[in-house]
Amino acid sequence: MITYLSGELVESLPNQITLDVNGVGYQVLIPLSTYDVLGHQKGRIKILTHLHVREDAHILYGFATAAERDLFRLLIQRVSGVGPKIALAVLSGVSVDEFQAAVVRGDVECISQVKGLGKKTTERIVLELKDKVGVVEAWGHASGGEATQESVFNDGLLALINLGYKQTEANKAIALLRKSGEFSGDSTVDEIIRAGLRILN
């Protein structure tokens, strides 16, 4: 798995960039949200990536932030019928925060305004994500302005789910960490993730 690339930005288009990494040119497909952040930069940049493997191609997708990549992975791995093309369209049409808030509210109309996304696909996205134990609950806590430590636990929960663990397993691990009392208000998401992985493994 290629988790990020760091190199010279050679070419920048709204839907893709070319990055020179030690003399090798990588074509990376990106959403508009990432182009807005990285597309106009000059020189050396770092971009988070997801490698999508098909029978006929290995395709790199790039993101300016971990939140964008997490949402991309959640869509393609957890929602039936949603592939990278639709996931990129979502990220190009709404911000991560707007999308999360819309799913929490069940606001199909908001997400269906994304170009290239039909109402039936939007309804399936909202319905299936609402059925994913822990995902919408964590988004709801985050948008509701919960305490800082609670937000860290919620971010850790979503990270474990995005790493491929079942929602019920991730929920149990985070619940154990909450009860342990080992984590203070200064704890980071990375610390929560590492502790959760120790429990899950």
HUMOBEL-V160826 format. One record per residue. RES is the residue in one letter. PHI is phi in radians with two decimals (NA if undefined). PSI is psi in whole degrees, 0 to 359 (NA if undefined). BURIAL is b if it has 16 or more other C-alpha atoms within 10 Angstrom, else e. Layout:
BEGIN
res={RES RES}
phi={PHI PHI}
psi={PSI PSI}
burial={BURIAL BURIAL}
END
This chain:
BEGIN
res={M I T Y L S G E L V E S L P N Q I T L D V N G V G Y Q V L I P L S T Y D V L G H Q K G R I K I L T H L H V R E D A H I L Y G F A T A A E R D L F R L L I Q R V S G V G P K I A L A V L S G V S V D E F Q A A V V R G D V E C I S Q V K G L G K K T T E R I V L E L K D K V G V V E A W G H A S G G E A T Q E S V F N D G L L A L I N L G Y K Q T E A N K A I A L L R K S G E F S G D S T V D E I I R A G L R I L N}
phi={NA -1.67 -1.60 -2.84 -2.24 -2.29 -3.02 -1.48 -1.34 -1.61 -2.48 -2.38 -2.20 -1.02 -2.00 -2.86 -2.28 -2.05 -2.08 -1.61 -1.96 0.94 1.56 -1.90 -1.57 -1.85 -1.56 -2.20 -1.40 -2.37 -1.45 -1.07 -1.07 -1.32 -1.06 -1.06 -1.56 -1.83 -1.09 -1.77 -1.34 -2.05 1.36 -1.46 -2.36 -2.15 -2.32 -1.31 -2.33 -2.31 -1.65 -1.81 -1.80 -2.05 -1.08 -1.87 -2.91 -1.95 -2.05 -1.68 -1.98 -2.12 -2.51 -1.32 -2.30 -1.14 -1.10 -1.13 -1.14 -1.06 -1.17 -0.98 -1.15 -1.07 -1.16 -1.37 -1.70 -2.05 -2.05 -1.13 1.42 -1.87 -1.91 -0.99 -1.08 -1.19 -1.07 -1.14 -1.08 -1.07 -1.15 -1.38 -1.69 -2.45 -1.31 -1.02 -1.11 -1.11 -1.12 -1.04 -1.10 -1.14 -1.15 -1.04 -1.40 1.27 -1.49 -1.12 -1.03 -1.09 -1.32 -1.20 -1.32 -1.11 -1.06 1.52 -1.95 -1.35 -1.15 -1.13 -1.11 -1.09 -1.05 -1.17 -1.04 -1.10 -1.09 -1.25 -1.24 -1.17 -1.39 -1.37 -1.00 1.67 -1.16 -1.18 -1.06 -1.15 -1.11 -1.10 -1.08 -1.11 -1.28 -1.53 1.23 -1.15 -1.02 -0.97 -1.12 -1.12 -1.11 -1.12 -1.07 -1.14 -1.12 -1.11 -1.06 -1.10 -1.13 -1.12 -1.12 -1.20 -1.38 1.89 -1.36 -1.12 -1.05 -1.15 -1.14 -1.10 -1.06 -1.11 -1.10 -1.15 -1.08 -1.13 -1.18 -1.07 -1.25 -1.15 1.26 -1.38 -1.91 -1.71 -1.15 -1.61 -1.15 -1.80 -1.06 -1.04 -1.13 -1.13 -1.09 -1.09 -1.16 -1.14 -1.13 -1.11 -1.20 -1.23 -1.70}
psi={132 113 336 163 142 118 191 131 113 315 143 120 161 337 357 157 160 128 128 110 101 43 357 127 120 126 126 121 137 157 166 328 324 322 321 329 314 338 332 5 158 153 218 133 165 133 134 144 159 126 117 121 123 171 326 0 153 117 131 131 139 152 144 331 158 327 321 314 320 317 319 311 321 317 313 337 337 352 120 138 1 119 185 324 313 320 319 322 319 311 333 337 329 155 163 316 318 318 312 315 321 319 318 319 346 29 84 322 320 313 329 349 349 131 130 3 114 165 322 318 318 316 321 319 310 314 313 325 326 332 346 112 126 330 301 326 315 319 321 317 316 315 342 1 44 172 154 314 322 322 322 317 318 319 321 320 311 323 318 320 318 339 356 0 148 148 321 321 315 319 317 318 314 323 320 321 322 316 335 331 12 344 131 182 346 359 147 164 321 319 320 317 313 318 321 321 324 321 316 333 NA}
burial={e e e e b e b b b e e b e e b b b b b b e e e e e b b b b b b b b b b e e b b e e e e e b b b b b b e e e e e e e e b b b b b b e e e b b b b b b b b b e b b e e b e b e b b b b b b b b b e b e e b b b b b b e b e b e e b b e b e e b e e e b b b b b b e e b b e b e b b b e b b b e b e e e e e e b b b b b b b b b b b b b b e e b e b e b b b e b b e e b e e e e e e e e e e e b e e b b e b b b e e e e}
END
